[in-house]
């Protein structure tokens, strides 16, 4: 049974998958700082930090909206193929099951969106280097 309306569900699911994307960004940032896989790591680290900042700010706004709407998302069950989340809204509960590869795809899409936004908002480095 569906208890959340379209707007409530979009808000809660964006929060859920954005939180997962933020976890991926933090993990990647930590690995970049520890392992230094490239000769010049700073631009990659700066990009991941910008993505993290943007995602954190968006999640803060979503959390504020969810608090006003009395919406919560709770992880319920997880197995090899599916993960269940419980969406709580105004005293009603709705359980949704997600296929794990579908979760990965949603997180990947949000990651790409954050990457694009971070690249678009980065200062232009097209200045000519003078030697």
Buried (B, 14 or more C-beta within 10 A) or exposed (E): EEBBEEEBBEBBBBBBBBBBBBEBBBEBBEEBEEEEEEEEEEEBBEBBBBBBEBBEEBBEEBEEBBEEBEBBBEEBEEEEEEBBBBBBBEEEBBEBEBEEEEBEEBBEEBBEBBBEBBEEEEEEEEEEEEE
